[in-house]
Amino acid sequence: MTARVLPENFNRNDFLKNYWQKKPLLIRATNSDFIDPVTPEELAALACEDEAEARLVQVNPQQSEWTLRHGPFTEADFLSLPASHYSLLVQSVDQWVDDVAAMLADFDFIPGWRVDDIMVSYASDQGNVGPHFDYYDVFLIQGQGQRRWQTGQHCDHTTELQTSSDMKLLQNFQATEEYLLEAGDILYLPPGIAHYGIAEGSALTYSVGFRAPSWAEILGGVVDEVLDELNEGERYTDACPRLPLHRGEIPGDVIDALQQGINKRLGNRQLIRRWFGKTMTEPRYVAQIGTDEVIACHQTLQRQLLGGQQLYPAPGARFAYTIEDQQAELYANGDCIALPSRALCLLQALSDSNPMAPLPDKIIRAVLNDPEVAQLLLKLLNQGSLIIE
């Protein structure tokens, strides 16, 4: 595939200042040598795997109706499709195909823990998934073929949706802009922007999506984390016991005490940090992160690495870290690991790693001389977050 996804003159600072989460941006390819990292046939084969998350969407243009089917699919499913008006969508292809994962390297101006996945869609002529909006940012990268995109109004939870479909399609789509994307072109869409893309001829599209948990999910997750920390003995007590004037009244100082108790427990910065780090690095497919090979001890690992073998992030592995009060925490695939702050260089190497490139040899050699930090490499290898080749 082409070495770069974004054009060389793409101004990342300008994009973050003026477009990110603000307004759409069409990014035209500066060359025409974009080569798809996956073929339609490979995508169809992946959609037949039990572990893949795949969907087929067919549209009836006469009645403006869309039908949705979920995979895994079979060869017979594809042979029964019409010549046009259908789309195949497969989530997290970056976790299955290395060359698709490599596309993420060009989006290093967005924190890695914000990246969700790359969904790949193949559409036959006039194939589409209807007018809709997303609650997250997305870069739509055009592969082979052409797709005509229309963008429209800003939407939210109050926007009226079609009741005849379970696909959350817009009842009233109001197009304001139109773009014809060809190979290598990219359309960025911030959250809430209505959009509608129709293939002109067969087409492949790569959708780089970003994680954006709702506040309901955030609060619910933090509450669950708090509940895990509490014990049966922590209970309500009367803050200012006194004779009641009216036995049925709940006075304001009781509510004040409740609020203080809730704030104390939900406002635990360490707990919030830990929950967020684990949540934002949790893999989409937990079953795909794992290893059958166990390295027994530090000495075995040291011998292998000093003998020329290298460490790589496992496909789909996710890393992030925090440093506070001279204490580091690594978040790896939903796990939280406390470390001394001297492990910072390793944490940065893990979090900044390119899925196609080995971890820097200089950093690995330094870590091997620190048995406490080297145990982290052993743990990550044995849980499948790293692989050794």
C-alpha positions in Angstrom: 0.0 0.0 0.0 1.0 3.6 -0.2 3.5 4.7 2.5 1.2 7.4 3.7 -2.5 7.9 4.2 -2.5 11.7 4.8 -0.8 14.0 2.3 2.6 15.2 3.2 1.4 18.8 3.4 -1.4 18.0 5.8 -1.2 20.5 8.7 -1.9 18.6 11.9 -1.9 21.7 14.2 -4.3 23.6 11.9 -6.6 20.5 11.8 -6.7 20.2 15.6 -7.4 23.9 16.0 -10.0 24.4 13.3 -11.6 21.1 12.4 -11.3 18.4 15.1 -14.7 17.9 16.7 -15.8 21.2 15.0 -16.6 20.7 11.3 -16.0 18.4 8.4 -12.9 18.5 6.2 -12.3 17.1 2.8 -8.6 16.0 2.4 -7.7 15.4 -1.2 -5.0 12.9 -2.1 -1.9 14.6 -3.4 -1.0 11.5 -5.5 -2.9 8.7 -7.1 -0.8 5.7 -6.0 -3.0 4.6 -3.1 -3.1 0.8 -3.0 -5.7 -1.0 -1.0 -4.2 -3.1 1.9 -7.1 -5.6 1.6 -9.1 -6.8 -1.4 -12.9 -7.3 -1.6 -12.3 -11.1 -1.7 -10.2 -11.0 1.4 -12.8 -8.9 3.2 -15.5 -11.4 2.2 -13.4 -14.3 3.5 -12.9 -12.4 6.8 -16.6 -11.9 7.1 -17.0 -15.7 7.1 -14.9 -16.1 10.2 -16.8 -16.8 13.5 -14.6 -14.2 15.4 -15.2 -11.3 12.9 -18.0 -8.8 13.4 -19.6 -8.4 10.0 -22.8 -7.0 8.5 -24.5 -7.0 5.2 -26.8 -4.1 4.2 -29.1 -4.3 1.2 -31.1 -1.3 0.0 -34.4 -1.3 -1.9 -34.2 2.0 -3.9 -37.8 1.9 -4.9 -39.1 1.9 -1.4 -36.1 3.5 0.3 -35.8 0.5 2.7 -32.6 -1.0 4.1 -32.3 -4.5 5.5 -29.5 -5.6 7.8 -28.0 -9.1 8.4 -25.2 -10.0 10.8 -22.4 -12.5 10.1 -20.6 -14.7 10.1 -21.6 -15.3 6.5 -21.1 -18.1 4.0 -20.0 -18.3 0.4 -23.7 -19.0 -0.5 -24.7 -15.7 1.2 -22.5 -13.8 -1.2 -23.5 -15.8 -4.3 -27.1 -14.9 -3.6 -26.5 -11.2 -3.6 -27.7 -9.0 -6.5 -25.3 -7.1 -8.7 -25.8 -3.8 -7.0 -27.3 -2.0 -3.9 -25.5 -3.9 -1.1 -22.7 -3.2 1.3 -20.4 -5.5 3.4 -19.0 -4.0 6.5 -16.4 -5.7 8.8 -15.2 -4.1 12.1 -11.7 -4.0 13.4 -10.0 -5.2 10.3 -6.8 -3.6 11.7 -6.7 -6.4 14.2 -6.7 -9.0 11.5 -4.7 -7.4 8.7 -1.3 -5.9 9.4 -1.3 -3.6 6.4 -4.6 -2.1 7.5 -3.2 -1.6 11.0 -0.3 0.3 9.5 -2.7 3.0 8.3 -3.1 4.1 11.9 0.5 5.4 12.0 -0.5 8.5 10.0 -3.0 9.5 12.8 -0.4 9.8 15.5 -1.6 13.4 16.2 -4.6 11.9 18.0 -3.9 10.0 21.3 -3.6 6.3 20.7 -6.1 5.5 23.4 -8.8 7.4 21.5 -8.5 5.2 18.5 -11.2 2.5 18.3 -10.7 0.5 15.1 -10.7 0.6 11.3 -13.9 -0.7 9.8 -13.7 -1.7 6.1 -16.7 -1.6 3.9 -17.1 -2.9 0.4 -20.1 -1.6 -1.6 -21.4 -2.7 -4.9 -22.7 0.0 -7.3 -25.2 2.2 -5.5 -24.5 0.3 -2.2 -24.9 2.3 1.0 -26.0 2.1 4.6 -28.4 5.0 4.5 -28.3 8.5 6.0 -27.1 8.4 9.5 -24.8 10.1 12.1 -22.2 8.9 14.6 -21.5 10.0 18.1 -17.7 9.8 17.4 -15.1 11.3 15.1 -14.4 9.4 11.9 -11.9 9.6 9.0 -13.5 8.0 5.8 -10.6 7.0 3.6 -11.5 6.1 0.1 -9.9 3.0 -1.4 -10.7 1.6 -4.9 -13.6 3.0 -6.7 -15.6 6.1 -6.0 -18.2 7.1 -3.4 -20.3 10.2 -3.3 -20.8 11.6 0.1 -23.4 14.1 1.3 -23.1 15.8 4.6 -26.0 17.5 6.4 -27.4 18.8 9.6 -26.0 18.4 13.1 -27.8 15.6 15.0 -28.1 14.5 18.6 -30.2 12.2 20.8 -33.3 14.2 19.9 -33.0 13.7 16.2 -35.9 11.8 14.7 -35.0 8.4 13.3 -36.8 6.0 11.0 -39.0 3.6 12.8 -39.1 1.0 10.0 -35.4 0.1 10.4 -33.2 -1.0 13.3 -30.2 0.8 11.7 -30.8 4.2 13.3 -31.3 5.9 10.0 -32.4 9.6 9.8 -36.0 10.3 9.2 -35.2 13.7 7.5 -31.7 14.0 6.0 -30.9 17.6 4.9 -27.9 17.6 2.6 -25.8 20.7 2.7 -22.5 19.6 1.0 -21.5 16.9 -1.5 -18.2 15.3 -2.2 -17.0 12.7 -4.7 -14.2 10.7 -3.2 -11.6 8.8 -5.2 -8.8 6.6 -4.2 -6.7 8.2 -1.4 -9.2 11.0 -0.6 -10.3 11.4 3.0 -13.4 12.9 4.5 -13.2 13.8 8.2 -16.5 14.0 10.1 -16.9 15.3 13.7 -19.5 13.7 16.0 -23.1 14.4 15.2 -22.8 15.4 11.5 -25.4 13.6 9.3 -23.8 11.9 6.3 -24.8 9.6 3.4 -22.4 7.8 1.1 -23.4 6.0 -2.1 -20.9 4.0 -4.1 -20.6 4.8 -7.8 -19.4 1.5 -9.1 -17.9 -0.9 -6.6 -15.9 0.8 -3.9 -13.8 0.1 -0.7 -13.9 2.6 2.2 -11.7 2.5 5.4 -13.4 4.1 8.4 -11.0 5.1 11.2 -13.2 5.5 14.3 -12.5 6.9 17.7 -13.7 6.0 21.2 -16.0 8.4 22.8 -17.8 6.9 25.8 -21.0 8.7 26.8 -21.2 10.3 30.2 -23.7 7.7 31.1 -21.0 5.0 30.4 -18.4 7.1 32.2 -20.4 7.6 35.3 -21.7 4.0 35.3 -18.2 2.7 34.9 -16.8 4.8 37.7 -19.7 3.9 40.0 -19.0 0.2 39.3 -15.3 0.8 40.1 -16.3 2.5 43.4 -18.7 -0.4 44.3 -15.8 -2.8 43.9 -13.9 -0.8 46.5 -16.7 -0.5 49.1 -17.5 -2.9 51.8 -20.7 -3.9 53.6 -19.7 -1.9 56.7 -19.7 1.5 55.0 -23.2 2.8 55.6 -25.3 5.9 56.1 -25.0 7.5 59.5 -26.8 10.5 61.0 -24.6 13.6 60.5 -26.3 15.8 63.1 -28.7 13.8 65.3 -31.3 15.9 67.0 -35.0 15.9 67.9 -37.0 16.3 64.7 -39.6 19.0 64.5 -41.5 17.0 61.9 -40.6 13.3 61.8 -41.3 13.0 58.0 -38.9 15.9 57.0 -35.5 15.1 55.5 -33.6 18.3 56.4 -31.0 20.0 54.2 -28.0 19.0 56.3 -28.8 15.3 55.7 -28.7 16.0 51.9 -25.5 17.9 52.4 -23.9 15.0 54.2 -25.1 12.6 51.4 -23.7 14.8 48.8 -20.3 15.0 50.6 -20.2 11.2 50.9 -21.0 10.7 47.3 -18.4 13.3 46.1 -15.8 11.7 48.4 -16.3 8.3 46.8 -16.9 9.3 43.2 -14.3 12.0 43.3 -11.4 9.6 43.9 -8.9 10.7 41.3 -6.9 7.5 41.5 -10.0 5.4 41.0 -11.2 7.6 38.0 -7.7 7.4 36.4 -7.6 3.7 36.8 -11.1 3.1 35.4 -10.5 5.3 32.4 -7.1 3.8 31.5 -8.5 0.3 31.7 -11.6 1.2 29.7 -9.9 3.0 26.9 -7.4 0.2 26.3 -9.9 -2.7 26.5 -9.7 -4.6 23.3 -12.7 -4.8 21.1 -12.2 -8.6 20.8 -10.8 -9.9 24.1 -10.5 -13.5 22.7 -8.1 -12.3 20.0 -5.6 -11.1 22.6 -3.8 -14.1 24.0 -0.8 -16.4 23.5 -0.1 -20.1 23.7 3.6 -19.5 24.4 4.7 -18.9 28.0 8.2 -17.6 28.8 9.0 -18.9 32.2 11.5 -16.4 33.6 13.5 -13.2 33.1 16.6 -15.1 32.2 14.9 -16.9 29.3 13.5 -13.7 28.0 16.9 -12.0 28.3 18.6 -14.8 26.4 16.0 -14.6 23.5 16.2 -10.8 23.2 19.9 -10.5 23.4 20.1 -13.3 20.9 18.5 -11.2 18.2 14.8 -11.7 18.6 12.5 -8.7 18.8 9.4 -7.6 20.5 6.3 -6.3 18.7 2.8 -5.2 19.8 0.4 -8.0 19.3 -2.3 -7.3 16.7 -5.1 -5.4 18.3 -3.1 -4.7 21.5 -3.8 -1.3 23.2 -1.5 0.6 25.5 -1.7 3.9 27.5 -0.1 5.1 30.6 -0.2 7.8 33.3 2.6 9.4 35.5 1.5 11.0 38.8 3.4 11.6 42.0 6.5 9.6 40.8 4.2 6.6 40.2 3.5 5.1 36.8 0.5 3.1 35.7 0.4 1.1 32.4 -2.9 0.2 31.0 -2.6 -2.7 28.6 -5.7 -4.3 27.1 -7.9 -3.3 30.0 -5.4 -4.3 32.7 -3.7 -1.8 35.1 -0.1 -2.4 36.1 1.7 -0.1 38.7 5.3 0.6 37.9 8.1 2.9 39.2 8.5 6.1 37.2 11.9 5.0 35.8 9.8 2.7 33.5 8.7 5.8 31.6 10.8 5.2 28.5 9.4 1.8 28.1 5.8 3.0 28.7 6.3 5.6 26.0 7.7 3.1 23.6 4.8 0.8 24.1 2.2 3.5 23.7 3.8 5.1 20.7 4.6 1.8 19.0 3.8 1.2 15.4 2.1 -2.2 15.1 4.5 -3.1 12.2 7.7 -2.1 13.9 9.6 -3.7 16.8 10.1 -1.9 20.1 13.4 0.0 20.0 16.4 -2.2 20.8 18.1 0.4 22.9 15.1 0.7 25.3 14.7 -3.1 25.5 18.4 -3.6 26.4 18.1 -0.9 29.2 15.0 -2.6 30.5 16.7 -6.0 30.6 19.2 -4.5 33.1 16.4 -3.6 35.4 14.8 -6.9 36.7 11.8 -5.1 38.2 10.8 -3.4 35.0 11.8 -6.4 32.9 9.1 -8.3 34.7 6.6 -6.1 32.9 7.9 -7.4 29.5 7.5 -10.9 30.8 3.9 -10.2 31.9 2.9 -8.5 28.7 4.4 -11.4 26.6 2.6 -14.1 28.7 -0.7 -12.3 28.5 -0.4 -11.9 24.8 -0.1 -8.1 24.6 3.4 -8.5 23.1 4.8 -11.1 20.7 8.4 -12.1 20.2 9.9 -12.9 16.8 
